[in-house]
Amino acid sequence: MGRLVAALGLALSCPALAQQPLTGRQAESYRAYEAATPHRAFAVGTGSAAFRWLSGGASLDKVIADALGGCARNNADKPCTLYAVNNVVLNGRDWQVAVPSRDPAAADIGRLRPHPYVAMRGPRSASGLVVWSHGYRQGSDSTQSPAQPYVGRFVAAGYDLYRFDRQYINDWAGDATSLAAAVNQARQMGYRRIVLAGQSAGGWVSIAALARGAAVDGVIAVAPAHHGETQRMNDVSIARSAWQQIIGGVRPGPRVAVVLFAGDTYDVGGRGADAKAVLTRNGVSHLVIDQPQNFTGHGAGAAVVFDRTFGACLFSFVETGAAPCQ
């Protein structure tokens, strides 16, 4: 830890560490970095092999410190410098000046908040708006949780990234109504495309917003859930019926992707078949990735390997309607 803190302090206090253009492996790796999810940081040293980047961190300070520390180890323990933080290339600037905690030009949109430490393009210049809705973790504050890795693909494509943060799950229907209202406000502001992305309760509320008039182009719901773990349910049919109800409220227009995992303790079973049958019957363009091999558990969508396997497919499906990839 001492080395990481020292590396961070040295990089921030030494403007003489001039930033050089990326070369070789640095440039190649940076292309992958651009499609990663915040919080993320890219640090570089003096040789083409001296670099390190990390993504998906809940704490930006820690991501930066870890990237600088890892880079220094690849740089013969010489200090590295930050090349980029989230989607901001620093060009030698102090990141704390170049990357404010909130983009001053980014306004709240109803209950939507701009993702901290991420530069926004605004409704007239951005390719679109992607809204991340987190799940819940009992005993912790999920409003600080990072978006899942595939969301970074939309940011790399020019989307602004906002968050729909909720502390509790007491009123998912009210949350869905608020999300729909905010989405429609964003559309009036000029966002040309809007995509909802969520995990667990965030996936559930993203789908539910469609039946409440959310004017979106696509939804990605990963392991959508609301009723808690199945072992605590007195009657799993209640949760299954509620799922059938919210998926049945989706009408043609947006492209809808649903991802479900084997071994998910929140999944009552049969929901993949429900989604395929109902969305087909309703004429909805859809992609259901149901229990893909090698991905297990409620949080499997948070793994980088999930993005490497399905991220491009999810992005292409929502953007262009490309054929399913399972």
Secondary structure as UniProt FT lines:
FT   HELIX           2..13
FT   TURN            15..16
FT   HELIX           24..34
FT   STRAND          41..44
FT   TURN            48..49
FT   STRAND          51..54
FT   HELIX           60..73
FT   TURN            74..77
FT   STRAND          81..85
FT   TURN            86..87
FT   STRAND          88..89
FT   TURN            91..92
FT   HELIX           95..98
FT   TURN            104..105
FT   TURN            110..111
FT   STRAND          112..114
FT   TURN            116..117
FT   TURN            123..125
FT   STRAND          128..133
FT   TURN            138..139
FT   HELIX           142..144
FT   TURN            149..150
FT   HELIX           151..156
FT   TURN            157..158
FT   STRAND          159..163
FT   TURN            170..171
FT   HELIX           172..189
FT   STRAND          194..199
FT   HELIX           201..210
FT   TURN            211..213
FT   STRAND          218..222
FT   HELIX           230..232
FT   HELIX           236..248
FT   STRAND          255..260
FT   TURN            265..266
FT   HELIX           271..281
FT   TURN            282..283
FT   STRAND          286..290
FT   TURN            293..294
FT   TURN            298..299
FT   HELIX           300..302
FT   HELIX           304..306
FT   HELIX           307..311
FT   HELIX           312..320
//
